[in-house]
Amino acid sequence: MARWSPAVEDEHALKAVELFGNPTEREVRLPSRPESAATARRLAQVVSLRQWKLGPKVTEDAVLLVSELVGNAVRHTGARVFGLRMTRRPGWIRVEVRDPSRGLPCLMPVQETDISGRGLFLVDKLSDRWGVDLLPRGKTTWFEMRVTDR
């Protein structure tokens, strides 16, 4: 069996959009469980490749960062559900993960031997900018990446 790659669309990715909705049209709400990271990755994959027609490298980075933000929401917020939203404007993509916790994520120093705690480090390295917007109930953690428009 071939290894799954974010740059190659699969039938599971299309099924995720059918089941959960398109995160470019509205916020998609997913259960706060570890397996939701795979669903969020697949949603990001379909949007990046099929809808936005981004290249394999940008798609791969975006999918990885979606996974990191979702992993943080699942592990650290105690939420029952979280929301995923993806938007695009000329030259930029933006991905948002909303959860009901007002606890702020923190960028920790990372050692080569660390096997966890790399999520925000990766977001910081691979995105062009990222941040957290506090909401009356919860927060939105987001990243933006520059993209070339075709």
FENRALIN-V853168 format. One record per pair of residues at least 4 apart in sequence whose ideal C-beta (glycine too) atoms are under 7 Angstrom apart, sorted by the first residue. I is the first residue (numbers start at 1). J is the second residue. Records with the same first field share a line. If there is no record, write none. Layout:
I = J + J
This chain:
4 = 10
6 = 41 + 45 + 59 + 60 + 63
7 = 56 + 59 + 60
9 = 13 + 45 + 46 + 49 + 50
11 = 15
12 = 16 + 42
13 = 42 + 45 + 46
14 = 18 + 46
15 = 19
16 = 20 + 39 + 42 + 43
17 = 21 + 22 + 43 + 46
20 = 28 + 30 + 39 + 43
21 = 25 + 26 + 28
23 = 28 + 43 + 47 + 84 + 85 + 86
24 = 47 + 51 + 86 + 87
27 = 83 + 84 + 85 + 98
28 = 43 + 83 + 84
29 = 81 + 83
30 = 36 + 39 + 40 + 81 + 82 + 84
31 = 36 + 81
32 = 36 + 73 + 74 + 79 + 80 + 81 + 82
33 = 74
34 = 74
36 = 40 + 70 + 74
37 = 41 + 67 + 70 + 71 + 74
38 = 42
39 = 43
40 = 44 + 66 + 67 + 70 + 84
41 = 45 + 63 + 66 + 67
42 = 46
43 = 47 + 84
44 = 48 + 62 + 63 + 66 + 86 + 95
45 = 49 + 59 + 63
46 = 50 + 51
47 = 51 + 52 + 86
48 = 52 + 54 + 58 + 59 + 62 + 63
49 = 54 + 59
52 = 88 + 93
53 = 150
54 = 58 + 59 + 147
55 = 59
56 = 60
57 = 61
58 = 62 + 145 + 147
59 = 63
60 = 64
61 = 65 + 126 + 145
62 = 66 + 93 + 95 + 145
63 = 67
64 = 68 + 122 + 126
65 = 69 + 95 + 122 + 123 + 126 + 127 + 143
66 = 70 + 95
67 = 71
68 = 72 + 119 + 122 + 123
69 = 73 + 97 + 123 + 141
70 = 74 + 82 + 97
71 = 75 + 119
72 = 76 + 105 + 119
73 = 77 + 79 + 82 + 97 + 99
76 = 103
77 = 99 + 100 + 101 + 103
78 = 101
79 = 99 + 100 + 101
82 = 97 + 98 + 99
83 = 98
84 = 97
85 = 96
86 = 93 + 95
87 = 94
88 = 92 + 93
90 = 149
91 = 146 + 147 + 149
92 = 144 + 145 + 146 + 147
93 = 144 + 145 + 147
94 = 142 + 144
95 = 142 + 143
96 = 140 + 142
97 = 141
98 = 138 + 140
99 = 138 + 139
100 = 137 + 138
101 = 138 + 139
102 = 134 + 138 + 139
104 = 132
105 = 120 + 132 + 141
107 = 120 + 121 + 124
108 = 117
110 = 114 + 117 + 118 + 121
114 = 118
118 = 122
119 = 123
120 = 124
121 = 125
122 = 126
123 = 127 + 130 + 143
124 = 130
127 = 143 + 144 + 145
128 = 144 + 145 + 146
129 = 144
130 = 142 + 143
131 = 142
132 = 139 + 141
133 = 139 + 140
134 = 139
135 = 139 + 140
